[in-house]
Structure formats: structure tokens, C-alpha cells
Amino acid sequence: MKRVTTFLAFLLLVANVSFAVPVDGLKDLYDKRQFFDLRDQLNEAKNADALFYRGVIENKFNRPDASISTLKNFIATAGKAPSLLREAYTLLADNYVKTYRYMEAARTYETILAKFSNTLTEREKSSYQNVLGLWKGLSRVKPQKATFRGDSQIQMKREMVGLMIPVTVGAATEPFIFDTGANLSTTTESMAAKLGLQIIDVPFDVGSITGNIVKAKIGVAKKLKLGNVTFENVAFIVFPDKALYIEQIKYQINGIIGFPVIRALKEFTLTRSLQLNIPLKPGKFTSANLAIDGLMPLIAGVYGGKRLAFAFDTGARTSSLYPPFFKAFEKEIMADGESTTASITGAGGSKQVSAFKLKDVSIEFGGKTPVFKTVEVLTQETTANSRYFYGNIGRDMIDQFEKMTISFTAMSVVFE
């Protein structure tokens, strides 16, 4: 089996829409989701849409409150040139989600459906309505809150599906997967019942990596503990148990701690011995090689002299390189790679895709150059991420270092 993924795509297709705006460098970088290059070039931009792109960069580099202000200004001044308005509203909704303002997120999606109804395809309308249902279901839930009571040292353990962290809800402590690649925390119906989660009976569709649609519900943990950090009002996607059963390895996933909780830790260090250290006070870092697209963290890497954006997924046992990587380095891959078939497994089943297997691939991350002894280059898209980013970086890269520190305040990943 190639890898297990817990990526949850909420069928929000607007990220794939091509807008009819004047062709310029900023738009090209934005369309290709190359946010690190967009950030650097924006400093010198004189483009009329520069205000929009500033809102984008604030969104992608974890400044959602600033992004809300900037995008509201853009929306107010867009006037008769509304080509980016729909995307601006979508990013505005994403900022509300990131700040746990679910009611405002829902209202923004309602605005999109009302304002742009005539330009939406039926598939896009369905996508927006589906995501609207999710956040509307959470609209009466209080914002997620994290309280730190000192430094935390948590011993994790490794299982075949990823790194497991002890999660305490009420009197129960259960091992959940610790997964930056999971858009939201996730659990099964039986585990939700065991933990006493509040179930909000608003069914919605979740797209899996296989293309299958899985029906899910929303659950809320009133209190949840990770070490000395206590969370309140944590949202979970609640799946039927069978949707999180991995048939190929006969393994039942019971729960996943996803990105909204992980980001709220502000900073953590993961050691090779699998100890997770969460400081009470975040440190200071100079590099800014981390970004967030929606609820997916991205890391900047350098290969062949080019800076590339990769999805960054601590829940993935191995890394994969995606079709944009294949297209950018096709001659080299065809000459050096071995043709193969990759099996991608996630919620709802598995999928076989054509790929090339490469050996001894070096990619620089944060000034360090790990070597992937074996890595598969997918030639077919599997998720929206695989359409834009150059790969998905997992544990086989992280484990090459003694420790890794992620700071969401500095938007930095440091390997030592």
C-alpha cells in the first residue's frame, strides 16, 4: 500500500475556477497556488487588484483578522470590475472559519450563492450549498478556545496509519492520529458516542481521495485535552465507522486530531523519539517557509533551483510527488524513473493511479536537504491539492531529523 491519507475535501470547487482577469504575474502565481512567490512579488506590485492579493497573502500566512479587513476594503472598492469578487468572498468565508466565526462564514456563503447564482454551474452551487450546511450547522457553537497551563511534553507512538496522540475527553483517554493534513478533526460514530460528543444532525457530503462521496455529521467536544492544553468547543466530522476502516490493513481509525486544533497549539516540536513538546510561550523564528491554503499547511521546498510549494502532512507515512512535479521535470523522471502503479487509500476506499518510482531524490526544506530513498511521482490527479502543489511531504522526510519545530505564529518550519 502506498500511503494512507485522511485528507477531507468538502467539495468546495471554487478554488479550481479560472477568473477572466487581465493576465499578469500575480494572477498567474495565484492561479497556480504558488503563494510563497506571490508574497515576494506582491511587495513591488502596482496592479489594480493588489489589494485583493494582499488579502490573499494575509489569509495564506495566518493573519486572518488582517485579511478580513483587507478583503472587505477590496469588496467595497471593486466597483465595476468585480472579476475577483467571488473569490474575495470565498477567502473572507475561509477567514471566518479560521477564527471560528462559523455564523459569519455561513452568511458569507449565503451571500456568494445569492450574488453569483447566475454565474455558478450546478456543480459549484452544490459545492457551496454543501459547505454552507457544514458551517451553518456549527453556527450556534461557540468559538474554539485553547487554554495553556504550562509547557506540555506528550509521548506519542507510531502505528501504521500515522502518529498517535493521547486525547482526553471527559473521563476517557483515547489514541487519535495527529494529522496536519486533516482539514478538520474526525471521529467515528461509535467513538463519538463513547466520548459523549454533541451531535449536530446536519448531514453533509465529504469527498474522499477515491472520488467517492461519504455522508457525515458534525460532532462537538465541549472540552478536550492534549497535555496541558485544554480546548473548548472542538468541531469533529463524524463518519460511519466503516468509512474509516482501512480494509487493506484491517485497521479501524477511531479518531484524528486535525489542523484547526493543531494550529491552535501555536508552536510545537516533535522529536525523533516521538515526544511532542508544546511551549507555553512561542519562540522567535526568522524563516517564513510555511503557508496555509484553506485548512491545508504548505511548506516551501527547493528542487532543481526552483522554489516549489508542497502540501505538508504529518499524518502521511510516506511522501508523494504530484502531477505538477511530473510536468515540470518530465524528461528527468522518464529517464530515471521506474513506471509503477501507486495505491492511494483514504476515507471511503482506495484508488490506483499511474506513477513513476524515483530513488535518492534530494529536496531542500528550510536550509536542510533530506534524501528520499524512494518516492513515487503521481502522473494523475487524486485531490485538488495534487492539481496545484508539487507533492505531499510526510513522515519519511520528517524522520530524517532529530527534531522538527512548527511555529504558526512565525509561519516557520525548522528541522534540526
C-alpha positions as CSV (number, residue, x, y, z in Angstrom):
1,M,0.0,0.0,0.0
2,K,1.4,3.4,-0.9
3,R,0.1,5.5,1.9
4,V,-2.9,6.3,4.0
5,T,-4.4,9.8,3.7
6,T,-7.0,11.4,5.9
7,F,-7.5,14.5,3.7
8,L,-11.1,15.6,3.8
9,A,-12.3,17.6,0.8
10,F,-15.5,19.5,1.4
11,L,-16.4,19.7,-2.3
12,L,-15.7,23.4,-2.4
13,L,-14.8,23.7,-6.1
14,V,-14.3,27.4,-6.4
15,A,-10.5,27.1,-5.9
16,N,-10.4,25.5,-9.3
17,V,-12.3,28.2,-11.2
18,S,-10.5,30.3,-13.7
19,F,-11.3,34.0,-13.5
20,A,-11.4,36.3,-16.5
21,V,-9.0,38.9,-15.3
22,P,-6.0,40.6,-17.1
23,V,-3.1,38.2,-17.3
24,D,-0.3,39.3,-15.1
25,G,2.4,37.8,-12.8
26,L,0.3,38.0,-9.7
27,K,-2.7,36.3,-11.2
28,D,-0.5,33.5,-12.7
29,L,1.1,32.8,-9.3
30,Y,-2.3,32.9,-7.6
31,D,-3.9,30.5,-10.1
32,K,-1.0,28.1,-9.6
33,R,-1.2,28.4,-5.8
34,Q,2.4,29.5,-5.6
35,F,1.8,31.6,-2.5
36,F,5.5,32.0,-1.5
37,D,6.4,33.6,-4.8
38,L,3.2,35.6,-4.8
39,R,4.1,37.0,-1.3
40,D,7.6,38.1,-2.6
41,Q,6.4,39.7,-5.8
42,L,3.4,41.5,-4.1
43,N,5.8,43.9,-2.4
44,E,6.5,45.6,-5.8
45,A,3.0,45.3,-7.3
46,K,1.3,48.3,-8.8
47,N,-1.6,46.1,-10.1
48,A,-5.2,47.5,-9.6
49,D,-6.0,44.2,-7.9
50,A,-3.1,44.4,-5.5
51,L,-5.5,44.9,-2.5
52,F,-7.1,41.6,-3.3
53,Y,-3.7,39.8,-3.4
54,R,-2.7,41.4,-0.1
55,G,-5.8,39.9,1.4
56,V,-4.8,36.6,-0.1
57,I,-1.3,36.7,1.4
58,E,-2.7,37.7,4.8
59,N,-5.0,34.7,4.6
60,K,-2.3,32.2,3.5
61,F,0.2,33.3,6.1
62,N,-2.1,33.0,9.1
63,R,-3.2,36.6,9.6
64,P,-7.0,36.1,9.2
65,D,-8.1,39.2,11.0
66,A,-5.9,41.4,8.8
67,S,-7.2,39.5,5.7
68,I,-10.8,40.1,6.7
69,S,-10.2,43.9,6.9
70,T,-8.3,43.9,3.6
71,L,-10.8,41.9,1.7
72,K,-13.7,43.9,3.0
73,N,-11.9,47.0,1.6
74,F,-11.4,45.3,-1.7
75,I,-15.0,44.2,-1.9
76,A,-16.2,47.8,-1.1
77,T,-13.9,49.3,-3.8
78,A,-14.2,46.7,-6.5
79,G,-17.0,48.7,-8.2
80,K,-17.5,47.9,-11.8
81,A,-14.5,45.5,-12.0
82,P,-15.9,42.5,-10.0
83,S,-13.9,39.8,-11.6
84,L,-12.3,38.7,-8.3
85,L,-15.3,39.4,-6.1
86,R,-16.4,35.8,-5.8
87,E,-13.0,34.7,-4.8
88,A,-12.7,37.5,-2.3
89,Y,-16.0,36.5,-0.7
90,T,-14.7,32.8,-0.6
91,L,-11.5,33.9,1.1
92,L,-13.5,36.0,3.5
93,A,-15.5,33.0,4.5
94,D,-12.3,31.0,5.0
95,N,-11.0,33.7,7.3
96,Y,-14.2,33.4,9.4
97,V,-13.7,29.6,9.6
98,K,-10.1,30.1,10.7
99,T,-11.3,32.4,13.5
100,Y,-14.1,30.0,14.4
101,R,-16.8,32.6,13.5
102,Y,-19.0,29.9,11.9
103,M,-22.2,32.0,11.6
104,E,-20.3,34.7,9.7
105,A,-18.8,32.0,7.5
106,A,-22.3,30.7,6.8
107,R,-23.7,34.1,6.0
108,T,-20.8,34.8,3.6
109,Y,-21.5,31.6,1.7
110,E,-25.2,32.6,1.5
111,T,-24.0,35.9,0.0
112,I,-22.0,34.1,-2.6
113,L,-25.0,31.9,-3.6
114,A,-27.2,35.0,-3.8
115,K,-24.8,37.4,-5.6
116,F,-23.3,34.9,-8.1
117,S,-26.1,32.5,-8.7
118,N,-26.2,33.3,-12.4
119,T,-22.5,32.5,-12.9
120,L,-22.4,29.3,-10.9
121,T,-22.6,25.9,-12.5
122,E,-24.9,23.3,-10.9
123,R,-21.8,21.5,-9.5
124,E,-20.5,24.8,-8.0
125,K,-23.9,25.6,-6.5
126,S,-24.0,22.1,-4.9
127,S,-20.5,22.6,-3.5
128,Y,-21.3,26.0,-1.9
129,Q,-24.5,24.7,-0.5
130,N,-22.8,21.7,1.0
131,V,-20.1,23.8,2.7
132,L,-22.8,26.3,3.8
133,G,-24.6,23.4,5.5
134,L,-21.4,22.5,7.4
135,W,-20.8,25.9,8.8
136,K,-24.5,26.7,9.3
137,G,-24.7,23.5,11.4
138,L,-21.8,24.9,13.6
139,S,-23.2,28.5,13.7
140,R,-24.6,28.1,17.2
141,V,-21.4,26.5,18.5
142,K,-19.2,28.9,20.5
143,P,-15.7,29.5,19.0
144,Q,-13.0,27.0,19.7
145,K,-10.8,28.2,22.6
146,A,-7.4,26.9,23.8
147,T,-6.1,27.4,27.4
148,F,-2.4,26.7,28.1
149,R,-1.5,25.7,31.7
150,G,2.3,25.4,31.3
151,D,4.6,23.6,28.9
152,S,3.5,20.1,27.7
153,Q,5.6,17.0,26.9
154,I,3.4,14.3,25.3
155,Q,4.8,10.9,24.4
156,M,3.3,9.8,21.1
157,K,3.5,6.4,19.4
158,R,3.7,5.2,15.8
159,E,1.1,3.0,14.2
160,M,0.8,2.0,10.5
161,V,-1.7,4.8,9.9
162,G,0.4,7.6,11.5
163,L,1.5,9.1,14.8
164,M,-0.9,8.6,17.7
165,I,-1.5,11.2,20.4
166,P,-3.4,10.6,23.7
167,V,-6.6,12.7,23.6
168,T,-8.7,13.2,26.8
169,V,-12.4,13.9,26.5
170,G,-14.2,13.7,29.9
171,A,-13.0,10.6,31.7
172,A,-11.9,8.8,28.6
173,T,-8.4,9.0,27.0
174,E,-8.1,7.6,23.5
175,P,-5.2,7.5,20.9
176,F,-6.0,9.6,17.9
177,I,-4.0,10.2,14.8
178,F,-2.1,13.6,14.9
179,D,-2.5,14.8,11.3
180,T,-1.8,18.3,9.9
181,G,-3.3,17.0,6.6
182,A,-6.8,16.5,8.1
183,N,-8.9,19.6,7.4
184,L,-11.0,19.1,10.5
185,S,-10.7,16.7,13.4
186,T,-12.5,13.5,12.7
187,T,-14.0,10.5,14.5
188,T,-16.4,7.6,14.1
189,E,-20.0,7.3,15.2
190,S,-19.1,4.8,17.9
191,M,-16.2,6.8,19.3
192,A,-18.3,10.0,19.2
193,A,-20.9,8.1,21.3
194,K,-18.2,6.8,23.7
195,L,-16.8,10.3,24.2
196,G,-20.2,11.9,24.6
197,L,-19.8,14.3,21.7
198,Q,-22.7,16.6,21.0
199,I,-24.1,15.5,17.6
200,I,-25.5,18.2,15.3
201,D,-27.7,16.3,12.9
202,V,-26.9,18.3,9.8
203,P,-25.7,15.7,7.2
204,F,-23.3,16.8,4.5
205,D,-21.1,15.3,1.9
206,V,-17.4,14.7,2.2
207,G,-15.3,13.9,-0.8
208,S,-12.6,11.2,-0.4
209,I,-9.4,10.7,-2.3
210,T,-11.1,8.0,-4.3
211,G,-13.8,10.3,-5.7
212,N,-16.5,8.6,-3.6
213,I,-18.9,10.7,-1.5
214,V,-19.3,9.9,2.1
215,K,-22.2,11.1,4.3
216,A,-21.1,12.6,7.6
217,K,-22.4,14.6,10.5
218,I,-20.9,17.1,12.9
219,G,-19.8,16.5,16.5
220,V,-18.6,18.9,19.1
221,A,-16.4,18.1,22.1
222,K,-17.2,20.6,24.8
223,K,-13.7,20.0,26.3
224,L,-10.7,18.2,25.0
225,K,-7.2,17.9,26.5
226,L,-3.8,17.5,24.8
227,G,-1.2,17.6,27.6
228,N,-1.5,20.8,29.5
229,V,-3.6,22.4,26.8
230,T,-7.4,22.4,27.2
231,F,-9.6,23.0,24.2
232,E,-13.2,24.0,24.3
233,N,-15.8,23.6,21.5
234,V,-13.8,21.4,19.2
235,A,-15.6,20.5,16.0
236,F,-15.4,17.0,14.6
237,I,-16.5,15.4,11.4
238,V,-18.4,12.2,12.4
239,F,-18.2,9.3,9.9
240,P,-19.9,6.0,9.9
241,D,-17.3,3.5,11.3
242,K,-16.9,1.7,8.1
243,A,-15.9,4.8,6.2
244,L,-12.7,5.0,8.4
245,Y,-12.0,1.3,8.2
246,I,-8.9,0.5,6.1
247,E,-9.7,-2.8,4.5
248,Q,-6.2,-3.4,3.1
249,I,-4.6,-3.4,6.5
250,K,-7.6,-4.4,8.6
251,Y,-7.4,-1.2,10.7
252,Q,-10.1,0.9,12.2
253,I,-9.3,4.6,12.5
254,N,-11.2,5.8,15.5
255,G,-10.2,9.5,15.6
256,I,-8.0,12.1,14.1
257,I,-6.8,15.4,15.6
258,G,-6.9,17.8,12.6
259,F,-5.4,21.1,11.6
260,P,-7.7,23.6,13.4
261,V,-6.7,22.1,16.8
262,I,-3.0,21.7,15.7
263,R,-2.8,25.3,14.5
264,A,-4.2,26.5,17.9
265,L,-1.2,25.0,19.6
266,K,0.7,28.0,18.1
267,E,4.1,26.1,18.2
268,F,5.3,22.5,18.8
269,T,8.4,20.5,18.5
270,L,8.3,16.8,17.5
271,T,11.4,14.7,18.3
272,R,12.7,11.6,16.7
273,S,11.7,9.7,19.8
274,L,8.1,10.9,19.2
275,Q,7.9,13.3,22.1
276,L,5.7,16.3,21.3
277,N,6.7,19.4,23.2
278,I,4.3,22.3,23.3
279,P,5.7,25.5,24.9
280,L,3.6,27.9,27.0
281,K,5.3,30.8,25.2
282,P,6.1,30.5,21.5
283,G,9.7,31.3,20.4
284,K,11.1,33.6,17.7
285,F,12.0,32.4,14.2
286,T,13.4,34.2,11.2
287,S,12.3,32.0,8.3
288,A,8.7,32.0,6.9
289,N,8.5,28.8,4.9
290,L,5.0,27.7,6.0
291,A,1.7,28.7,4.5
292,I,-1.9,27.6,4.8
293,D,-4.3,27.0,1.9
294,G,-7.8,26.7,3.3
295,L,-7.1,24.2,6.1
296,M,-4.0,22.6,4.5
297,P,-0.5,23.5,5.6
298,L,2.1,24.1,2.8
299,I,5.9,24.0,3.0
300,A,8.3,25.7,0.6
301,G,10.9,23.4,-0.9
302,V,13.7,23.9,-3.5
303,Y,14.4,21.4,-6.3
304,G,16.3,21.9,-9.5
305,G,16.9,25.5,-8.4
306,K,13.2,26.3,-8.3
307,R,11.1,27.1,-5.2
308,L,8.1,24.9,-5.1
309,A,5.1,24.6,-2.8
310,F,4.3,21.2,-1.2
311,A,1.4,20.0,1.0
312,F,2.7,19.2,4.4
313,D,1.1,16.2,6.1
314,T,2.3,14.8,9.3
315,G,-0.3,12.0,9.0
316,A,1.2,10.6,5.8
317,R,3.6,7.8,6.4
318,T,5.4,8.4,3.1
319,S,5.7,11.4,0.7
320,S,4.4,11.6,-2.8
321,L,5.2,13.9,-5.7
322,Y,2.3,15.2,-7.7
323,P,1.5,15.8,-11.4
324,P,2.9,19.4,-11.4
325,F,6.2,18.0,-10.3
326,F,6.0,15.3,-13.1
327,K,5.2,18.0,-15.7
328,A,8.0,20.3,-14.6
329,F,10.7,17.6,-14.6
330,E,9.1,15.1,-17.0
331,K,12.3,14.3,-19.1
332,E,14.4,13.6,-16.0
333,I,11.6,11.5,-14.4
334,M,11.0,9.5,-17.6
335,A,14.7,8.8,-18.0
336,D,15.5,7.9,-14.4
337,G,12.2,6.6,-13.0
338,E,10.6,3.2,-13.0
339,S,7.0,3.0,-14.2
340,T,4.6,1.7,-11.4
341,T,1.1,1.9,-10.0
342,A,0.5,3.7,-6.7
343,S,-2.3,2.7,-4.4
344,I,-3.8,5.7,-2.5
345,T,-6.0,5.0,0.4
346,G,-8.3,7.3,2.3
347,A,-11.8,7.7,3.8
348,G,-14.2,5.7,1.6
349,G,-11.7,3.3,-0.1
350,S,-8.6,3.3,-2.3
351,K,-7.6,4.3,-5.8
352,Q,-4.9,3.1,-8.2
353,V,-3.0,5.7,-10.2
354,S,-0.1,5.6,-12.6
355,A,3.2,6.8,-11.2
356,F,7.0,6.7,-11.6
357,K,9.3,5.5,-8.8
358,L,12.4,7.6,-8.2
359,K,15.4,6.8,-6.0
360,D,17.6,9.2,-4.0
361,V,15.7,12.4,-4.6
362,S,17.1,15.4,-2.7
363,I,14.8,18.4,-2.0
364,E,15.8,21.3,0.2
365,F,13.5,22.4,3.1
366,G,14.4,25.1,5.5
367,G,18.0,25.0,4.6
368,K,18.2,21.2,5.1
369,T,18.4,18.7,2.3
370,P,16.8,15.4,3.2
371,V,17.1,12.5,0.7
372,F,14.1,10.5,-0.3
373,K,15.5,7.0,-0.9
374,T,12.4,6.1,-2.8
375,V,9.5,8.3,-3.7
376,E,6.6,8.0,-6.2
377,V,5.7,10.7,-8.7
378,L,2.0,10.5,-9.4
379,T,1.1,11.3,-13.0
380,Q,-2.7,11.6,-12.3
381,E,-4.6,13.9,-10.0
382,T,-6.0,12.4,-6.8
383,T,-7.2,15.5,-4.9
384,A,-7.4,19.2,-5.6
385,N,-4.0,19.5,-3.9
386,S,-2.5,17.3,-6.5
387,R,-3.6,19.7,-9.2
388,Y,-1.7,22.7,-7.8
389,F,1.1,21.6,-5.5
390,Y,4.3,19.7,-6.3
391,G,3.8,16.9,-3.7
392,N,2.7,15.8,-0.3
393,I,5.5,15.7,2.3
394,G,5.1,13.2,5.1
395,R,6.9,11.3,7.8
396,D,9.7,9.9,5.7
397,M,11.1,13.4,5.4
398,I,10.4,14.5,9.0
399,D,12.0,11.4,10.4
400,Q,15.4,12.2,8.9
401,F,15.9,14.9,11.5
402,E,16.3,14.7,15.3
403,K,13.5,17.2,15.7
404,M,11.1,19.4,13.8
405,T,9.6,22.7,15.2
406,I,6.5,24.2,13.6
407,S,5.5,27.8,14.6
408,F,2.2,29.0,13.4
409,T,2.9,32.5,14.9
410,A,6.1,32.9,12.7
411,M,4.8,30.6,9.9
412,S,8.0,28.7,10.1
413,V,9.2,25.1,10.0
414,V,12.7,24.3,11.4
415,F,14.5,21.0,11.1
416,E,17.5,20.1,13.3
